[in-house]
Amino acid sequence: MNGYVGSQHLVRVGAMGHVGRFGAVEASIFARGARVICRTPRGLEVGEVLQGPHDLSRGDLDGSLLRAVTSEDELLLLRLDQNRHEAFAACNELLARRGCSAILLDVETLFDGQSIYFYFLGDVTEDVQALTTELAAAYDSKVQFRRFTDAAIAGCGPDCGTEDASGCSTGGCTSCAIADACKHP
């Protein structure tokens, strides 16, 4: 992934703690420990800056470092975490009901709400794979969660959250999912 403008940082992303090189899309510098939103090959993910900025120009980048996590993002992350716990419980229940011996270790939902990952100990059989596909489809359609995440990521329209914002197309800024960030009167 190339095409970044700013500095490079080492960032840890994902439930399994992948560490990679991420290029800031703007001339932004993030301190060690900062929580950030990154674009990875899997989608949008929350990461933690381990080192930055630094000359890491050797090799390909693992993704783009988009911005720091905001207070609005924290609300979305709480919702994602709740869905993750529900998916974990539902998967364990289905495994027990179907007599599968697979051991579910963790469930991960990406920040963009477009992907859910189930992590198992050992080999994943076709039955377990079918079960997780079924669960992923159920959680994808749950309360149209993806539309909420799209608004939280991109805002309600051009220049959302800036002085140049023209407001939401319907209902004004008060109906926006991230209304607290909007600077439009």
Backbone as ProteinMPNN parsed JSONL, in Angstrom:
{"seq_chain_A": "MNGYVGSQHLVRVGAMGHVGRFGAVEASIFARGARVICRTPRGLEVGEVLQGPHDLSRGDLDGSLLRAVTSEDELLLLRLDQNRHEAFAACNELLARRGCSAILLDVETLFDGQSIYFYFLGDVTEDVQALTTELAAAYDSKVQFRRFTDAAIAGCGPDCGTEDASGCSTGGCTSCAIADACKHP", "coords_chain_A": {"N_chain_A": [[0.849, -1.183, 0.0], [0.869, 1.941, -1.062], [1.201, 5.535, -1.527], [0.94, 7.285, 0.531], [1.242, 10.424, 2.301], [2.47, 11.549, 4.511], [4.461, 10.807, 7.418], [5.931, 7.64, 8.463], [4.828, 5.032, 10.615], [5.149, 2.555, 13.195], [2.651, 0.301, 13.868], [0.349, -1.483, 15.892], [-2.209, -3.691, 15.1], [-5.462, -5.272, 15.11], [-6.95, -8.255, 16.598], [-5.097, -10.228, 16.989], [-2.787, -8.861, 17.205], [-1.101, -7.867, 15.072], [1.831, -6.355, 13.877], [2.788, -3.653, 11.96], [4.025, -1.553, 9.236], [2.859, 1.657, 8.75], [1.783, 4.276, 6.703], [1.218, 7.672, 7.228], [-1.604, 9.436, 6.024], [-1.816, 12.124, 5.866], [0.281, 14.904, 6.723], [0.766, 14.033, 9.377], [1.792, 13.395, 12.73], [2.082, 10.874, 15.059], [2.14, 10.033, 18.452], [3.857, 7.574, 20.466], [1.779, 5.018, 21.695], [-0.591, 6.22, 20.978], [-3.974, 5.878, 19.971], [-5.247, 4.908, 16.887], [-6.887, 5.168, 13.65], [-6.674, 2.914, 11.064], [-6.185, 1.961, 7.643], [-6.21, -1.17, 6.421], [-5.349, -4.167, 4.556], [-7.545, -5.715, 5.259], [-9.576, -3.938, 5.908], [-11.003, -1.094, 7.665], [-9.368, -0.498, 10.685], [-8.726, -0.316, 14.218], [-5.79, 0.824, 15.713], [-2.703, 0.757, 17.607], [-0.148, 3.017, 18.105], [3.157, 2.092, 18.019], [5.7, 2.936, 17.448], [6.856, 5.95, 16.179], [7.184, 9.095, 14.502], [9.231, 7.535, 12.021], [12.061, 6.59, 10.03], [11.123, 4.33, 7.987], [11.333, 3.416, 5.463], [12.08, 1.219, 3.96], [10.864, -1.491, 2.112], [7.435, -2.61, 1.571], [4.451, -0.878, 2.6], [2.132, -1.705, 5.221], [-0.294, -0.59, 5.365], [-2.439, 2.336, 5.589], [-2.264, 5.092, 7.77], [-4.834, 6.748, 9.047], [-6.058, 8.616, 10.901], [-6.34, 9.976, 14.262], [-8.068, 8.246, 16.92], [-11.311, 9.322, 17.754], [-13.622, 10.855, 20.135], [-16.17, 10.228, 19.264], [-15.629, 7.961, 17.81], [-15.025, 6.26, 19.907], [-17.547, 5.726, 20.996], [-18.654, 4.224, 18.926], [-16.861, 2.072, 19.019], [-17.517, 0.934, 21.478], [-20.043, -0.074, 20.876], [-19.372, -1.901, 18.853], [-17.839, -3.655, 20.384], [-19.779, -4.708, 22.088], [-21.355, -6.086, 20.198], [-19.426, -7.917, 19.412], [-19.084, -9.487, 21.728], [-21.663, -10.589, 21.886], [-21.692, -12.07, 19.498], [-19.681, -13.902, 20.076], [-20.831, -15.37, 22.21], [-23.112, -16.388, 20.892], [-21.925, -17.965, 18.911], [-20.554, -19.902, 20.455], [-22.779, -21.111, 21.637], [-24.093, -22.205, 19.374], [-22.084, -23.984, 18.537], [-22.067, -25.81, 20.677], [-24.737, -26.753, 20.556], [-24.721, -28.04, 18.088], [-22.936, -30.005, 18.538], [-20.226, -29.69, 18.007], [-16.71, -29.905, 18.374], [-14.927, -27.879, 18.255], [-12.906, -25.175, 19.475], [-13.625, -21.995, 20.349], [-11.708, -19.14, 20.346], [-11.664, -16.305, 20.151], [-13.49, -13.411, 18.987], [-13.509, -11.034, 16.453], [-14.354, -7.808, 15.418], [-14.146, -5.557, 12.765], [-13.359, -2.036, 12.577], [-14.818, -0.73, 10.596], [-17.156, -2.114, 10.472], [-17.654, -3.995, 8.529], [-16.584, -6.498, 8.519], [-16.305, -9.569, 10.29], [-14.462, -11.629, 12.368], [-13.778, -14.933, 13.342], [-11.928, -16.703, 15.659], [-10.403, -19.769, 16.049], [-9.165, -22.549, 17.97], [-6.933, -24.852, 16.69], [-7.755, -27.003, 13.859], [-10.196, -25.894, 11.502], [-13.219, -27.161, 10.739], [-15.413, -28.01, 7.948], [-18.047, -27.832, 8.839], [-17.853, -26.04, 11.006], [-16.926, -23.821, 9.654], [-19.153, -23.243, 8.038], [-20.976, -22.612, 10.029], [-19.843, -20.259, 11.148], [-19.985, -18.581, 8.936], [-22.735, -18.322, 8.705], [-23.279, -17.012, 11.154], [-21.816, -14.636, 10.753], [-23.267, -13.469, 8.672], [-25.683, -13.012, 10.003], [-24.922, -11.107, 11.94], [-24.075, -9.061, 10.313], [-26.386, -8.013, 9.192], [-27.72, -7.072, 11.363], [-29.574, -4.613, 12.846], [-28.923, -2.775, 10.797], [-26.226, -1.998, 11.089], [-23.978, -1.312, 9.639], [-24.564, 1.049, 8.208], [-24.551, 2.974, 10.231], [-21.851, 2.886, 10.994], [-20.669, 3.764, 8.636], [-21.47, 6.449, 8.574], [-20.206, 7.364, 10.891], [-17.575, 7.092, 10.172], [-17.202, 8.505, 7.71], [-18.756, 10.753, 8.031], [-21.526, 13.057, 7.681], [-21.643, 14.261, 5.254], [-20.05, 16.283, 2.689], [-17.153, 17.802, 4.007], [-17.881, 17.332, 6.651], [-17.95, 17.967, 10.097], [-16.279, 20.127, 10.036], [-15.53, 23.666, 9.764], [-16.482, 24.371, 7.278], [-18.663, 22.811, 6.798], [-21.798, 21.849, 5.41], [-23.885, 20.781, 6.66], [-26.184, 18.091, 7.488], [-28.018, 16.28, 5.007], [-30.702, 15.755, 5.534], [-32.635, 16.749, 8.224], [-30.686, 18.279, 9.462], [-27.68, 19.068, 11.366], [-28.188, 18.063, 13.916], [-29.354, 15.584, 13.638], [-27.354, 13.971, 12.866], [-25.093, 11.215, 13.13], [-22.692, 11.809, 14.248], [-22.944, 14.262, 15.486], [-21.913, 15.81, 17.597], [-19.341, 16.374, 16.828], [-19.557, 18.06, 14.721], [-19.075, 21.302, 13.434], [-20.742, 23.051, 12.33], [-23.232, 25.553, 12.618]], "CA_chain_A": [[0.0, 0.0, 0.0], [1.64, 3.176, -1.133], [0.356, 6.681, -1.75], [0.829, 8.113, 1.723], [1.86, 11.729, 2.179], [3.233, 11.887, 5.705], [5.46, 9.943, 8.017], [5.619, 6.241, 8.685], [4.758, 4.638, 12.01], [4.892, 1.153, 13.492], [1.337, 0.254, 14.511], [-0.196, -2.808, 16.186], [-3.635, -3.748, 14.768], [-6.137, -6.569, 15.124], [-7.032, -9.044, 17.824], [-3.89, -11.038, 17.112], [-1.662, -7.957, 17.442], [-0.181, -7.721, 13.94], [2.607, -5.118, 13.868], [3.16, -3.322, 10.594], [4.41, -0.176, 8.899], [1.719, 2.398, 8.224], [2.096, 5.631, 6.28], [0.176, 8.661, 7.517], [-2.128, 9.994, 4.781], [-1.54, 13.553, 5.931], [1.564, 15.134, 7.379], [0.484, 13.883, 10.798], [2.739, 12.649, 13.547], [1.374, 10.278, 16.182], [3.044, 9.618, 19.521], [3.776, 6.195, 20.939], [0.614, 4.778, 22.535], [-1.806, 6.839, 20.413], [-4.924, 4.997, 19.28], [-5.429, 5.473, 15.562], [-7.672, 4.428, 12.669], [-5.808, 2.518, 9.953], [-6.739, 1.172, 6.546], [-5.392, -2.352, 6.18], [-5.973, -4.976, 3.505], [-8.816, -6.265, 5.753], [-10.57, -2.873, 6.064], [-10.631, -0.096, 8.666], [-9.091, -1.102, 11.973], [-8.13, 0.518, 15.251], [-4.438, 0.389, 16.025], [-1.945, 1.478, 18.633], [1.17, 3.394, 17.597], [4.263, 1.56, 18.816], [6.835, 3.81, 17.192], [6.62, 6.848, 15.075], [7.501, 8.758, 13.12], [10.561, 6.954, 11.887], [12.393, 6.253, 8.652], [10.837, 2.918, 7.764], [11.062, 3.422, 4.037], [12.404, -0.046, 3.298], [9.762, -2.437, 2.003], [6.068, -2.131, 1.36], [3.652, -0.522, 3.763], [1.033, -2.614, 5.547], [-1.537, 0.149, 5.283], [-2.424, 3.787, 5.775], [-2.671, 5.617, 9.067], [-5.769, 7.79, 8.624], [-6.289, 9.674, 11.881], [-6.448, 9.542, 15.659], [-9.397, 7.842, 17.377], [-12.048, 10.443, 18.342], [-14.612, 10.464, 21.142], [-17.264, 9.593, 18.525], [-15.153, 6.61, 17.512], [-15.111, 5.476, 21.148], [-18.932, 5.254, 21.08], [-18.763, 3.151, 17.948], [-16.081, 0.935, 19.511], [-18.316, 0.289, 22.529], [-21.091, -0.832, 20.189], [-18.701, -3.025, 18.204], [-17.433, -4.597, 21.425], [-21.0, -5.39, 22.509], [-21.672, -7.053, 19.139], [-18.395, -8.958, 19.456], [-19.428, -10.386, 22.843], [-22.868, -11.316, 21.496], [-21.306, -13.049, 18.475], [-18.917, -14.944, 20.77], [-21.789, -16.209, 22.937], [-23.954, -17.088, 19.915], [-21.111, -18.988, 18.251], [-20.363, -20.991, 21.421], [-24.062, -21.8, 21.782], [-24.291, -23.026, 18.178], [-21.103, -25.073, 18.572], [-22.554, -26.804, 21.644], [-25.979, -27.32, 20.047], [-24.426, -28.913, 16.948], [-21.995, -31.03, 18.962], [-18.889, -29.446, 17.455], [-15.687, -29.878, 19.419], [-14.042, -26.741, 18.02], [-12.778, -24.248, 20.607], [-13.613, -20.603, 19.917], [-10.813, -18.332, 21.177], [-12.003, -14.884, 20.156], [-14.225, -12.852, 17.859], [-13.025, -9.685, 16.173], [-15.093, -7.017, 14.441], [-13.342, -4.432, 12.308], [-13.928, -0.729, 12.864], [-15.769, -0.323, 9.572], [-18.371, -2.905, 10.59], [-17.858, -4.801, 7.336], [-16.015, -7.832, 8.675], [-16.252, -10.177, 11.614], [-13.544, -12.759, 12.311], [-13.874, -15.902, 14.425], [-10.646, -17.377, 15.829], [-10.557, -21.08, 16.678], [-7.979, -23.325, 18.289], [-6.859, -26.052, 15.872], [-8.322, -27.001, 12.514], [-11.589, -25.491, 11.35], [-13.91, -28.086, 9.838], [-16.412, -27.386, 7.058], [-19.224, -27.518, 9.664], [-17.559, -24.82, 11.769], [-16.861, -22.734, 8.682], [-20.537, -22.922, 7.666], [-21.573, -21.98, 11.201], [-19.343, -18.882, 11.271], [-20.547, -17.825, 7.813], [-24.116, -18.044, 9.112], [-23.233, -15.986, 12.201], [-21.349, -13.379, 10.167], [-24.4, -12.895, 7.934], [-26.658, -12.537, 10.991], [-24.437, -9.886, 12.58], [-23.951, -8.028, 9.297], [-27.688, -7.402, 8.958], [-28.29, -6.641, 12.638], [-29.91, -3.183, 12.955], [-28.244, -1.992, 9.778], [-25.086, -1.43, 11.791], [-23.003, -0.781, 8.693], [-24.886, 2.442, 7.879], [-24.079, 3.798, 11.341], [-20.396, 2.981, 10.94], [-20.318, 4.607, 7.497], [-21.639, 7.843, 8.995], [-19.184, 7.693, 11.88], [-16.281, 7.143, 9.502], [-17.144, 9.523, 6.67], [-19.552, 11.917, 8.375], [-22.831, 13.162, 7.039], [-21.542, 14.857, 3.934], [-18.786, 16.972, 2.441], [-16.582, 18.653, 5.056], [-18.523, 17.092, 7.94], [-17.102, 18.181, 11.254], [-15.39, 21.271, 9.836], [-16.201, 24.961, 9.659], [-17.081, 24.472, 5.952], [-19.744, 21.833, 6.665], [-23.1, 22.386, 5.023], [-24.896, 20.09, 7.453], [-26.752, 16.86, 6.941], [-28.996, 16.537, 3.954], [-32.035, 15.754, 6.129], [-32.664, 16.851, 9.67], [-29.644, 19.14, 9.987], [-26.582, 18.434, 12.099], [-28.648, 17.388, 15.129], [-29.708, 14.197, 13.346], [-26.14, 13.287, 12.433], [-24.543, 10.251, 14.081], [-21.52, 12.397, 14.895], [-23.326, 15.674, 15.61], [-21.053, 16.51, 18.553], [-18.096, 16.783, 16.175], [-19.848, 19.015, 13.671], [-18.887, 22.69, 13.853], [-21.732, 23.871, 11.621], [-24.23, 26.018, 13.607]], "C_chain_A": [[0.886, 1.235, 0.0], [0.687, 4.327, -1.341], [0.161, 7.535, -0.511], [1.574, 9.418, 1.512], [2.829, 11.969, 3.323], [4.225, 10.839, 6.137], [4.981, 8.514, 8.165], [5.692, 5.933, 10.172], [4.672, 3.117, 12.1], [3.62, 1.108, 14.316], [0.948, -1.208, 14.721], [-1.699, -2.758, 15.937], [-4.152, -5.167, 14.942], [-6.055, -7.295, 16.446], [-5.775, -9.862, 18.058], [-2.629, -10.185, 17.206], [-0.643, -7.856, 16.33], [0.519, -6.368, 14.031], [3.064, -4.864, 12.437], [3.555, -1.872, 10.445], [3.227, 0.5, 8.229], [2.153, 3.818, 7.898], [0.927, 6.554, 6.562], [-0.28, 9.296, 6.212], [-1.993, 11.506, 4.739], [-0.2, 13.711, 6.63], [1.389, 15.078, 8.895], [1.569, 13.059, 11.471], [1.984, 12.176, 14.775], [2.381, 9.759, 17.191], [2.849, 8.149, 19.861], [2.573, 6.073, 21.884], [-0.673, 5.371, 22.008], [-2.668, 5.775, 19.751], [-5.301, 5.677, 17.972], [-6.336, 4.58, 14.719], [-6.761, 4.18, 11.472], [-6.621, 1.806, 8.887], [-5.739, 0.064, 6.263], [-6.001, -3.122, 5.019], [-7.317, -5.578, 3.942], [-9.919, -5.22, 5.822], [-10.075, -1.823, 7.036], [-10.495, -0.766, 10.021], [-8.533, -0.066, 12.928], [-6.756, -0.058, 15.561], [-3.842, 1.21, 17.151], [-0.55, 1.748, 18.077], [2.228, 2.861, 18.559], [5.517, 2.401, 18.652], [6.49, 4.726, 16.038], [7.029, 8.246, 15.426], [8.951, 8.289, 13.032], [10.808, 6.663, 10.414], [12.265, 4.75, 8.474], [10.631, 2.664, 6.279], [11.395, 2.125, 3.317], [11.186, -0.962, 3.278], [8.417, -1.77, 1.823], [5.41, -1.785, 2.685], [2.553, -1.554, 3.971], [-0.317, -1.912, 5.483], [-1.322, 1.635, 5.477], [-2.916, 4.139, 7.16], [-3.525, 6.847, 8.769], [-5.885, 8.949, 9.604], [-6.296, 9.083, 13.278], [-7.891, 9.127, 15.957], [-10.043, 9.042, 18.077], [-13.012, 9.938, 19.422], [-15.826, 9.808, 20.475], [-16.899, 8.156, 18.161], [-15.271, 5.708, 18.737], [-16.529, 4.928, 21.34], [-19.167, 4.095, 20.125], [-18.03, 1.904, 18.433], [-16.809, 0.207, 20.64], [-19.399, -0.582, 21.911], [-20.513, -2.07, 19.501], [-18.302, -4.094, 19.221], [-18.638, -5.383, 21.943], [-21.4, -6.448, 21.482], [-20.682, -8.208, 19.133], [-18.707, -9.972, 20.545], [-20.672, -11.221, 22.517], [-22.548, -12.392, 20.463], [-20.526, -14.205, 19.096], [-19.872, -15.915, 21.473], [-22.652, -17.022, 21.964], [-23.178, -18.204, 19.225], [-20.886, -20.173, 19.196], [-21.64, -21.802, 21.616], [-24.327, -22.717, 20.584], [-23.311, -24.199, 18.126], [-21.582, -26.191, 19.499], [-23.8, -27.514, 21.12], [-25.733, -28.311, 18.908], [-23.388, -29.991, 17.289], [-20.602, -30.89, 18.376], [-17.879, -29.336, 18.587], [-14.712, -28.718, 19.249], [-14.049, -25.803, 19.223], [-12.631, -22.834, 20.055], [-12.742, -19.803, 20.875], [-11.257, -16.879, 21.282], [-12.822, -14.554, 18.918], [-13.733, -11.428, 17.695], [-13.924, -9.041, 15.14], [-14.222, -5.835, 14.047], [-14.099, -3.132, 12.537], [-14.977, -0.318, 11.846], [-17.06, -1.131, 9.578], [-18.627, -3.826, 9.412], [-17.332, -6.219, 7.472], [-16.057, -8.278, 10.127], [-15.406, -11.446, 11.467], [-13.72, -13.623, 13.551], [-12.55, -16.65, 14.479], [-10.841, -18.648, 16.638], [-9.196, -21.694, 16.97], [-8.011, -24.588, 17.428], [-7.492, -25.874, 14.509], [-9.794, -26.606, 12.533], [-12.233, -26.404, 10.307], [-14.884, -27.32, 8.953], [-17.667, -27.005, 7.837], [-19.033, -26.217, 10.428], [-17.494, -23.627, 10.83], [-18.263, -22.305, 8.248], [-21.24, -22.186, 8.806], [-21.124, -20.522, 11.33], [-19.827, -18.008, 10.121], [-21.983, -17.412, 8.125], [-24.157, -16.933, 10.164], [-22.802, -14.633, 11.641], [-22.475, -12.692, 9.403], [-25.434, -12.321, 8.895], [-26.2, -11.229, 11.627], [-24.233, -8.762, 11.584], [-25.277, -7.306, 9.12], [-28.31, -6.831, 10.225], [-28.378, -5.118, 12.704], [-29.142, -2.291, 11.988], [-27.038, -1.266, 10.351], [-24.089, -0.779, 10.839], [-23.285, 0.67, 8.337], [-24.414, 3.388, 8.971], [-22.569, 3.965, 11.269], [-19.953, 3.835, 9.764], [-20.42, 6.082, 7.873], [-20.561, 8.251, 9.993], [-17.808, 7.824, 11.239], [-16.201, 8.343, 8.561], [-17.89, 10.798, 7.035], [-20.811, 11.97, 7.542], [-22.764, 13.764, 5.646], [-20.216, 15.549, 3.767], [-18.405, 17.886, 3.592], [-17.238, 18.476, 6.418], [-17.52, 17.272, 9.068], [-16.144, 19.342, 11.11], [-16.209, 22.551, 9.77], [-16.933, 25.103, 8.321], [-18.28, 23.549, 5.76], [-21.052, 22.506, 6.291], [-24.229, 21.7, 5.777], [-25.417, 18.85, 6.761], [-27.823, 17.199, 5.919], [-30.421, 16.543, 4.485], [-31.913, 15.855, 7.63], [-31.588, 17.739, 10.271], [-28.625, 18.365, 10.813], [-27.052, 17.697, 13.349], [-29.031, 15.949, 14.884], [-28.5, 13.354, 12.951], [-25.626, 12.358, 13.529], [-23.347, 10.816, 14.817], [-21.726, 13.895, 15.091], [-22.419, 16.446, 16.552], [-19.763, 17.013, 17.918], [-18.323, 17.884, 15.152], [-19.746, 20.435, 14.193], [-19.852, 23.63, 13.152], [-22.799, 24.284, 12.622], [-25.554, 25.297, 13.492]], "O_chain_A": [[1.572, 1.517, 0.982], [-0.527, 4.125, -1.333], [-0.695, 8.419, -0.5], [2.441, 9.509, 0.643], [3.901, 12.537, 3.116], [4.758, 10.084, 5.324], [3.796, 8.214, 8.016], [6.51, 6.499, 10.897], [4.176, 2.466, 11.18], [3.509, 1.787, 15.338], [1.177, -2.057, 13.86], [-2.394, -1.901, 16.483], [-3.388, -6.132, 14.925], [-5.215, -6.998, 17.296], [-5.426, -10.156, 19.201], [-1.523, -10.721, 17.279], [0.555, -7.769, 16.596], [-0.134, -5.346, 14.239], [3.644, -5.735, 11.788], [3.445, -1.071, 11.374], [2.665, -0.017, 7.264], [2.804, 4.482, 8.704], [-0.211, 6.267, 6.188], [0.549, 9.659, 5.378], [-2.053, 12.1, 3.662], [0.382, 12.725, 7.081], [1.821, 15.984, 9.608], [2.172, 12.165, 10.876], [1.328, 12.965, 15.455], [3.365, 9.117, 16.821], [1.805, 7.563, 19.576], [2.374, 6.916, 22.759], [-1.747, 5.068, 22.528], [-2.165, 4.887, 19.062], [-5.631, 6.863, 17.946], [-6.531, 3.403, 15.022], [-6.155, 5.106, 10.933], [-7.611, 1.136, 9.181], [-4.585, 0.314, 5.916], [-7.076, -2.758, 4.543], [-8.142, -5.916, 3.093], [-11.097, -5.579, 5.796], [-8.868, -1.666, 7.221], [-11.38, -1.502, 10.458], [-7.944, 0.932, 12.512], [-6.585, -1.273, 15.659], [-4.403, 2.218, 17.582], [0.143, 0.831, 17.637], [2.197, 3.144, 19.757], [6.299, 2.561, 19.589], [5.899, 4.303, 15.044], [7.207, 8.54, 16.608], [9.78, 8.621, 13.879], [9.863, 6.508, 9.641], [13.19, 3.996, 8.775], [9.845, 1.8, 5.889], [11.017, 1.958, 2.158], [10.552, -1.183, 4.31], [8.278, -0.55, 1.91], [5.759, -2.318, 3.738], [2.1, -2.197, 3.024], [-1.362, -2.56, 5.541], [-0.194, 2.126, 5.522], [-3.874, 3.55, 7.661], [-3.015, 7.864, 8.3], [-5.821, 10.114, 9.211], [-6.264, 7.866, 13.461], [-8.824, 9.608, 15.314], [-9.404, 9.702, 18.896], [-13.187, 8.731, 19.592], [-16.446, 8.923, 21.065], [-17.739, 7.256, 18.196], [-15.582, 4.523, 18.611], [-16.699, 3.796, 21.794], [-19.805, 3.104, 20.481], [-18.533, 0.792, 18.271], [-16.72, -1.017, 20.741], [-19.643, -1.699, 22.37], [-21.096, -3.153, 19.561], [-18.413, -5.29, 18.952], [-18.535, -6.581, 22.206], [-21.745, -7.572, 21.847], [-21.059, -9.351, 18.876], [-18.608, -11.178, 20.32], [-20.728, -12.41, 22.831], [-23.074, -13.502, 20.541], [-20.69, -15.356, 18.691], [-19.735, -17.131, 21.344], [-22.893, -18.208, 22.189], [-23.727, -19.279, 18.983], [-21.014, -21.325, 18.781], [-21.594, -23.025, 21.744], [-24.735, -23.866, 20.755], [-23.685, -25.296, 17.711], [-21.513, -27.37, 19.152], [-23.91, -28.736, 21.226], [-26.45, -29.304, 18.778], [-23.011, -30.79, 16.432], [-19.875, -31.877, 18.263], [-18.161, -28.745, 19.63], [-13.765, -28.591, 20.026], [-15.064, -25.655, 19.904], [-11.649, -22.512, 19.384], [-12.999, -19.782, 22.079], [-11.231, -16.29, 22.363], [-12.847, -15.305, 17.943], [-13.561, -10.702, 18.674], [-14.228, -9.641, 14.109], [-13.627, -5.186, 14.907], [-15.322, -3.126, 12.673], [-15.933, 0.375, 12.194], [-17.961, -0.868, 8.781], [-19.716, -4.388, 9.302], [-17.61, -7.061, 6.619], [-15.874, -7.49, 11.054], [-15.617, -12.236, 10.548], [-13.799, -13.115, 14.67], [-12.093, -17.176, 13.464], [-11.365, -18.624, 17.752], [-8.206, -21.395, 16.302], [-9.004, -25.315, 17.433], [-7.737, -24.755, 14.058], [-10.533, -26.94, 13.459], [-11.836, -26.413, 9.141], [-15.147, -26.138, 9.175], [-18.29, -25.984, 7.547], [-19.941, -25.388, 10.492], [-17.957, -22.539, 11.174], [-18.523, -21.11, 8.109], [-22.006, -21.252, 8.572], [-21.947, -19.645, 11.594], [-20.056, -16.813, 10.312], [-22.39, -16.286, 7.84], [-24.977, -16.02, 10.074], [-23.359, -13.6, 12.012], [-22.622, -11.472, 9.476], [-26.001, -11.26, 8.634], [-27.014, -10.33, 11.831], [-24.221, -7.598, 11.983], [-25.287, -6.092, 8.915], [-29.342, -6.163, 10.151], [-27.362, -4.427, 12.625], [-28.758, -1.175, 12.336], [-26.852, -0.07, 10.127], [-23.431, 0.198, 11.197], [-22.35, 1.454, 8.176], [-23.929, 4.481, 8.68], [-22.059, 5.068, 11.463], [-18.965, 4.561, 9.871], [-19.545, 6.874, 7.522], [-20.059, 9.373, 9.936], [-16.969, 8.587, 11.718], [-15.239, 9.109, 8.61], [-17.673, 11.832, 6.403], [-21.122, 11.043, 6.794], [-23.766, 13.765, 4.931], [-19.338, 15.416, 4.619], [-19.231, 18.651, 4.091], [-17.162, 19.373, 7.259], [-16.39, 16.79, 8.999], [-15.28, 19.537, 11.965], [-17.439, 22.512, 9.726], [-17.896, 25.864, 8.225], [-18.856, 23.508, 4.673], [-21.377, 23.586, 6.784], [-25.401, 22.005, 5.556], [-25.122, 18.599, 5.593], [-28.444, 18.26, 5.965], [-31.271, 17.257, 3.952], [-31.152, 15.106, 8.241], [-31.575, 17.937, 11.486], [-28.713, 17.143, 10.934], [-26.368, 16.78, 13.802], [-29.038, 15.151, 15.822], [-28.626, 12.15, 12.727], [-25.714, 12.678, 14.714], [-23.019, 10.348, 15.907], [-20.81, 14.693, 14.89], [-22.176, 17.632, 16.329], [-19.158, 17.967, 18.407], [-17.379, 18.57, 14.76], [-20.264, 20.747, 15.265], [-19.801, 24.845, 13.343], [-23.242, 23.449, 13.412], [-26.48, 25.581, 14.252]]}, "name": "protein", "num_of_chains": 1, "seq": "MNGYVGSQHLVRVGAMGHVGRFGAVEASIFARGARVICRTPRGLEVGEVLQGPHDLSRGDLDGSLLRAVTSEDELLLLRLDQNRHEAFAACNELLARRGCSAILLDVETLFDGQSIYFYFLGDVTEDVQALTTELAAAYDSKVQFRRFTDAAIAGCGPDCGTEDASGCSTGGCTSCAIADACKHP"}
